[in-house]
C-alpha cells in the first residue's frame, strides 16, 4: 500500500516553495546553450564493460547539494551554515546539473560537493515545482564528466539499476536494485509517470541519478512511498525523457510555461455521481470551480458540468486531464466534451491561459453506506447565508468533515444561501446522499457528498475520496 508522499530532502510545499531562490541579482541566470546540446550520445560509447565501471562513471558526475535552508529533512548545519539537503548530477560539460526542486526549498545560498572533492557555489538557473526538477550551474567546470540526457525512455521492468547520491549525508553512495514498474504514479492526481524501483534511497537521495548497468541515465530519484523516514523498497524516479524536456526549457528560459484551463475538477465516485443526479457508474470529472474570465469560463464551462473527454482522451480521473495539459502552452486550443444537467452532451474549445502557481490539492478519505436517517447537524451564522457556526458531533455534517467557517454554496445542484430553505431541502430529500458545494477558507470550492443515512455499524458514506485538482 502506498502511503503519503514522503520527500527525501527538504520537503516540497507547493509552487511557492521556490520563491526564495528564483534567479535574481544574487543568483544570475547563466548563459544558455541550445536545448539540443543536452541530448548526448549513448553512454555505451564510452566503452563501459560492467556494473562496476557504470557506477564509477556515474559517480564522476555526482554531487551533493548543500543549502542554508533549515528544512526539517536537512542534515545538521556545518560551520559555514550550510546543510546537506540532497543530491544532483552534471548533465553537460558547461557545468549545468540537475536536482529536485524541493531540495532547494527556502534556500538563499546553494553550494555543491564536487565529485573530485571540495565544494563550489552553485547558481539556480530555474526550477519547476510541477515536475520537481531544478537546474543549477557551477562555474569553471571545463569539460568535466557528465551523464547524458535522452529523449527516449528505455527502462523496462526487471532492469538492474544503480541509485547514486548522498543519502543521510553519506557522500557518493551507490545502491543497487531493479526496476519494479514503469509509468507509475505515487499520488492519484499526478500527471507525470515515474520509474518505480527498489534500490535503497533515503533522505538526501533526492536529486540523485538512477542509472542502468551500462551507466545510461534512467531517471532522477525524487520520492519514496513510506509512512516514516525509512526506506520500504519503493522509490520513484522522474524518467530521463521528462528530465530532458524540462531541463532544456529551464536552461533556455529559466522556467516552464504551461497552459491553464482555469477550473478545478473532482473525480466522480458512485456517491458523488448519485448526488449529482447521475448513474452511480458514471465516469468523468465534476467541475467544482471556474475562474472568472479564465479559459473555461470563456468557453462556457460552468460549475456542475461533468467533463467526459479532452481531445481523444476519456477523462476518468484528474490525472487524465493533467496528462493532456502537462505539456500544453498558453494560446493552445483544447477540445473538451461535457455533460450538463446530467444528460446534455456539449463540446467546446478552451484557449489556454498562462498557468499560475497551483496549491497542493487536499486529499480526503472515504467510507460508504446507508440505512437510518441522519440529522444534518449544523448551525449557521445569522445573516451569513450558509456559513457553518457549529457542527453537532456524529451528525451528517460532522461525518462528512464539514468544519466551523465552511460556507455551503450549493446543495443538490441548486445555489443555496437561506438556512430555512436548506433545512427544508435536507428534510425532504429523497436520495441516499446530498452533494454540497463547499467553500473552505484558504481553499478552492469542493464537492462533498453527505450521506443522508447511517450505516448499521454507525459509520456513513460522507466525503468523496477524490480531491479537487486545479488546471
C-alpha positions in Angstrom: 0.0 0.0 0.0 1.3 3.4 -0.9 1.3 5.8 2.0 1.5 9.6 1.7 4.3 11.1 -0.3 7.5 11.0 1.7 10.0 13.5 0.4 13.6 12.6 0.6 15.1 16.0 1.4 13.8 19.4 2.4 10.1 18.8 1.8 8.0 20.1 -1.1 5.3 22.5 -0.1 4.0 23.7 -3.4 4.8 26.2 -6.2 5.6 29.0 -3.7 8.4 27.0 -2.3 10.9 28.2 -4.9 10.1 31.9 -4.4 13.2 32.5 -2.3 15.6 31.0 -4.8 14.3 32.3 -8.1 17.0 33.6 -10.4 17.7 37.2 -9.3 20.6 39.6 -8.9 22.1 37.4 -6.2 21.7 34.4 -8.4 22.0 35.5 -12.1 20.9 33.3 -14.9 23.9 31.8 -16.7 24.5 31.6 -20.5 22.0 29.2 -22.1 23.2 26.6 -24.6 20.9 25.2 -27.3 18.4 22.7 -25.9 19.5 20.0 -28.5 23.0 20.0 -26.9 21.5 18.4 -23.8 20.8 15.2 -25.6 24.1 13.3 -25.8 25.5 10.1 -27.3 24.7 6.8 -25.6 26.9 6.1 -22.6 27.8 2.8 -24.2 30.1 4.9 -26.5 32.5 5.4 -23.6 33.0 1.6 -23.6 31.8 0.7 -20.2 32.0 -3.0 -19.7 30.3 -3.8 -16.4 28.3 -2.6 -13.4 31.5 -1.5 -11.5 32.5 0.7 -14.4 28.9 2.0 -14.7 28.9 3.0 -11.0 32.3 4.6 -11.3 31.3 6.6 -14.4 28.1 7.8 -12.7 30.0 8.8 -9.5 32.2 11.1 -11.6 29.1 13.2 -12.4 27.5 13.0 -8.9 27.3 15.9 -6.5 25.8 16.6 -3.1 23.6 19.7 -2.7 24.2 22.0 0.3 21.9 24.9 1.2 21.4 27.3 4.1 17.7 26.3 4.3 16.7 24.9 7.8 14.3 22.4 6.2 13.0 19.7 8.5 14.7 17.0 6.5 18.1 18.7 6.1 21.2 17.4 7.9 22.9 19.3 10.8 24.4 22.7 9.8 28.1 22.8 9.3 30.4 25.6 10.4 29.7 27.6 7.2 25.9 27.4 7.9 25.2 25.0 5.0 23.4 21.7 5.4 23.3 18.7 3.1 19.8 18.7 1.7 20.0 16.4 -1.4 21.9 15.1 -4.4 22.5 16.0 -8.0 24.4 15.2 -11.2 26.1 17.1 -14.0 24.3 16.9 -17.4 26.7 18.8 -19.7 30.3 20.0 -20.0 29.3 23.6 -19.3 28.6 22.9 -15.6 24.8 22.5 -15.6 23.4 20.0 -13.1 20.0 18.6 -12.1 18.5 18.2 -8.7 14.9 18.1 -7.3 13.2 21.4 -6.8 12.1 20.5 -3.3 15.8 20.1 -2.3 16.2 23.9 -2.7 13.1 24.9 -0.7 13.8 28.1 1.4 17.4 28.4 0.3 19.2 31.7 -0.4 22.7 30.1 -0.7 23.5 27.0 -2.6 26.7 25.0 -3.0 27.6 21.6 -4.2 30.0 18.9 -3.1 32.1 18.2 -6.2 32.9 14.7 -7.5 36.6 15.4 -7.4 36.5 16.7 -3.8 35.9 20.1 -2.3 32.8 22.3 -2.9 31.8 25.1 -5.2 29.0 27.7 -5.1 26.0 27.0 -7.4 23.6 29.3 -9.1 20.0 28.5 -9.7 19.1 28.6 -13.4 15.5 27.7 -13.0 13.1 25.4 -11.2 9.8 23.7 -12.0 7.8 22.6 -8.9 5.2 20.8 -11.1 7.7 18.2 -12.2 10.0 18.8 -9.1 13.0 19.5 -11.4 15.6 22.2 -10.9 18.8 23.2 -12.9 21.9 24.6 -11.1 25.1 25.9 -12.6 28.7 25.7 -11.4 31.3 27.9 -12.9 34.6 26.8 -14.4 33.8 23.1 -14.8 35.7 22.8 -18.1 35.0 19.6 -19.9 34.1 17.7 -16.7 32.4 14.3 -16.8 28.6 14.2 -17.0 25.7 12.0 -17.6 23.8 12.1 -21.0 20.2 13.0 -21.2 17.9 11.3 -23.7 14.5 12.0 -25.3 13.7 8.3 -25.1 12.9 6.1 -22.0 14.4 2.6 -22.4 13.9 1.3 -18.8 11.9 -1.9 -18.6 10.6 -3.8 -15.6 13.3 -6.1 -14.2 16.2 -4.0 -15.4 19.0 -3.7 -12.9 19.6 -0.1 -11.8 22.0 1.8 -9.5 21.0 4.8 -7.4 23.7 7.4 -6.9 23.5 10.1 -4.2 24.3 11.4 -0.7 21.7 9.6 1.5 21.8 10.7 5.1 24.9 12.8 4.3 27.0 9.8 3.2 28.6 11.2 0.1 28.9 9.4 -3.2 26.9 6.3 -2.2 25.7 3.6 -4.6 22.9 1.2 -4.1 21.6 -1.5 -6.4 18.1 -2.7 -7.3 15.7 -3.4 -10.1 13.0 -1.5 -11.9 9.8 -2.6 -10.3 7.5 -0.8 -12.7 7.4 2.0 -15.3 4.7 4.5 -15.9 3.8 4.6 -12.2 2.0 7.2 -10.2 2.6 7.7 -6.5 -0.3 10.1 -6.0 -3.7 9.8 -7.6 -3.6 13.3 -9.1 -0.1 13.0 -10.6 0.0 13.7 -14.3 3.7 12.6 -14.5 4.6 8.9 -14.6 7.6 7.6 -12.7 10.1 4.8 -12.7 9.4 2.7 -9.6 12.4 0.8 -8.3 13.8 -0.8 -5.1 17.3 0.4 -5.0 17.7 1.8 -1.4 17.3 5.6 -1.2 16.8 7.7 1.9 16.8 11.4 3.0 19.4 13.2 1.0 18.9 10.9 -2.1 16.5 13.3 -3.8 18.0 14.6 -7.0 20.4 11.7 -7.4 20.9 9.9 -10.6 19.3 6.5 -11.3 21.4 4.7 -14.0 21.4 1.2 -15.6 24.3 -1.2 -15.6 25.8 0.4 -18.6 25.9 3.8 -16.9 23.0 5.1 -19.0 20.7 7.6 -17.2 17.3 6.2 -16.4 15.9 9.0 -14.2 16.3 11.2 -11.1 15.3 9.9 -7.7 12.5 12.1 -6.3 10.4 10.4 -3.6 9.8 7.2 -1.6 6.5 5.6 -0.6 6.6 5.2 3.2 4.9 6.3 6.4 8.2 7.2 8.1 11.7 8.5 7.1 12.8 4.9 6.5 13.0 3.1 3.1 10.4 0.4 2.4 11.7 -0.7 -1.0 9.5 1.6 -3.1 11.2 4.5 -4.7 10.2 6.8 -7.6 12.4 8.4 -10.2 11.5 11.0 -12.8 12.1 9.5 -16.2 15.0 10.7 -18.3 12.7 11.9 -21.1 11.0 14.2 -18.7 14.3 15.4 -17.3 15.5 16.2 -20.9 12.4 18.2 -21.8 12.2 20.2 -18.6 15.9 20.8 -18.3 16.1 22.2 -21.9 13.3 24.7 -21.2 14.7 25.7 -17.8 18.1 26.4 -19.4 16.6 28.3 -22.3 14.1 30.4 -20.4 14.6 29.9 -16.6 11.1 28.5 -16.2 8.4 26.2 -17.7 5.5 27.9 -19.3 2.2 25.9 -19.3 -1.4 26.5 -20.4 -4.1 26.8 -17.7 -7.7 25.9 -18.2 -8.9 28.0 -15.2 -11.0 25.4 -13.3 -10.8 22.8 -10.6 -12.3 19.3 -11.0 -13.1 16.4 -8.8 -13.3 12.7 -9.8 -16.7 11.1 -9.8 -17.2 8.2 -7.5 -20.6 6.4 -7.0 -21.7 8.6 -4.1 -20.8 11.9 -5.8 -22.3 10.7 -9.1 -25.6 9.8 -7.4 -25.6 13.1 -5.6 -25.3 14.9 -8.9 -28.2 13.0 -10.4 -26.1 10.6 -12.5 -25.9 6.9 -12.6 -23.6 5.5 -9.9 -21.4 4.0 -12.5 -20.9 7.3 -14.4 -17.3 8.4 -15.1 -15.9 11.9 -15.5 -14.7 14.9 -13.7 -17.1 17.2 -11.9 -16.3 20.9 -12.3 -16.0 22.4 -8.8 -14.9 26.0 -9.6 -14.4 28.1 -12.7 -12.0 31.0 -12.7 -13.7 34.3 -13.6 -12.5 35.4 -17.1 -10.4 32.2 -17.5 -10.3 29.8 -20.4 -13.0 27.6 -19.0 -15.3 30.5 -18.3 -14.8 32.0 -21.8 -15.7 28.6 -23.4 -18.9 28.4 -21.4 -18.0 25.7 -18.9 -19.9 26.1 -15.6 -19.8 24.7 -12.1 -21.6 21.4 -12.0 -20.7 20.3 -15.6 -19.1 16.9 -16.0 -16.1 16.7 -18.2 -16.0 13.4 -20.0 -13.2 13.8 -22.6 -10.4 16.1 -23.6 -9.5 15.7 -27.2 -9.5 12.0 -27.8 -8.7 11.1 -24.2 -11.6 9.9 -21.9 -11.5 11.6 -18.5 -12.0 9.2 -15.6 -9.6 10.8 -13.1 -7.9 14.2 -12.8 -4.6 12.7 -13.9 -6.2 12.1 -17.4 -6.7 15.8 -17.8 -3.4 16.6 -16.3 -1.6 14.4 -18.9 -3.3 16.4 -21.6 -2.4 19.8 -20.2 1.0 19.0 -18.7 2.9 19.9 -21.9 0.4 22.5 -23.2 1.3 26.1 -23.8 -0.7 29.4 -23.5 -2.8 30.0 -26.5 -3.1 26.4 -27.4 -6.7 25.2 -28.2 -8.0 22.1 -26.5 -11.4 20.4 -27.3 -13.5 19.2 -24.3 -16.7 17.3 -24.2 -19.0 17.5 -21.1 -22.4 16.6 -19.7 -24.7 19.3 -18.4 -27.7 18.7 -16.2 -26.9 15.0 -16.2 -27.8 14.5 -19.9 -26.9 17.0 -22.5 -23.6 16.4 -24.2 -21.8 19.6 -25.2 -18.5 20.1 -27.0 -16.4 23.2 -26.5 -12.9 24.5 -27.1 -10.6 26.0 -24.5 -7.9 28.5 -25.4 -5.5 28.1 -22.6 -4.1 31.0 -20.5 -0.6 31.2 -18.9 -0.6 28.9 -15.9 -0.5 30.4 -12.4 1.0 28.7 -9.3 -1.3 26.0 -8.0 -1.5 25.0 -4.4 -1.2 21.3 -3.4 -4.6 19.7 -3.5 -6.3 18.3 -0.4 -6.9 14.6 -0.1 -9.9 13.4 1.9 -10.8 9.8 3.0 -13.9 8.0 2.0 -16.2 5.5 3.7 -19.6 4.4 2.4 -23.0 3.2 3.4 -26.8 3.8 4.3 -30.0 2.8 6.4 -31.0 5.1 9.3 -31.9 8.8 8.5 -29.4 11.3 9.9 -30.0 14.9 11.1 -27.8 17.3 9.1 -26.4 18.5 12.5 -25.1 22.0 11.8 -26.0 25.6 12.7 -25.4 28.6 10.5 -24.2 32.1 11.4 -27.1 34.6 11.5 -27.0 36.9 8.4 -24.1 35.0 6.9 -26.0 32.7 4.5 -25.0 29.1 4.9 -21.7 29.7 6.8 -21.4 27.0 9.4 -21.1 28.2 13.0 -21.4 24.9 14.9 -21.2 21.2 13.9 -23.0 18.6 16.0 -20.9 15.5 16.8 -21.9 12.4 14.8 -24.4 14.3 12.7 -24.3 14.1 8.9 -22.3 17.3 8.6 -19.7 16.1 11.2 -19.3 12.7 9.5 -18.9 14.5 6.1 -16.0 16.5 7.5 -17.7 20.0 7.5 -16.0 22.5 9.8 -16.9 25.7 11.5 -16.4 28.5 9.0 -17.2 26.4 5.9 -19.7 28.0 3.6 -22.2 26.0 1.6 -22.6 27.5 -1.9 -25.0 24.9 -3.4 -26.9 21.8 -2.4 -28.0 19.0 -4.8 -27.0 21.3 -7.7 -29.1 24.3 -6.5 -27.5 27.6 -5.4 -28.3 27.9 -1.7 -28.0 30.8 0.7 -31.0 30.6 3.0 -30.7 28.3 6.1 -34.5 27.6 6.2 -34.6 26.6 2.5 -31.6 24.3 3.1 -33.1 22.7 6.1 -36.3 22.0 4.2 -34.4 20.5 1.3 -32.4 18.2 3.6 -35.6 17.1 5.5 -37.5 16.2 2.3 -34.5 15.0 0.2 -35.2 11.6 -1.2 -31.8 10.4 -2.4 -29.3 8.4 -0.3 -26.8 11.3 -0.3 -26.8 15.0 -1.0 -23.9 16.7 -2.8 -22.8 20.0 -1.4 -20.5 22.6 -3.0 -18.5 23.9 -0.1 -16.0 26.8 0.2 -13.4 26.4 2.9 -11.3 29.4 3.9 -8.0 29.3 2.0 -9.1 26.6 -0.4 -10.9 26.1 -3.6 -14.5 25.1 -3.5 -15.0 21.3 -3.5 -17.9 18.9 -3.7 -18.7 16.9 -0.6 -21.2 14.0 -0.8 -23.1 13.9 2.5 -24.9 10.7 3.4 -28.5 11.1 4.5 -28.4 7.8 6.2 -26.4 5.9 8.8 -24.7 2.5 8.3 -25.6 -0.4 10.6 -22.1 -0.1 12.1 -22.6 3.6 12.9 -20.4 4.9 10.0 -21.7 6.8 6.9 -20.5 7.4 3.4 -19.6 11.0 3.6 -16.6 12.5 1.9 -15.6 11.8 -1.6 -12.1 10.2 -1.9 -11.2 12.4 -4.8 -9.6 15.7 -4.1 -10.3 18.9 -6.1 -7.4 19.4 -8.5 -6.7 22.7 -10.3 -5.9 23.0 -14.0 
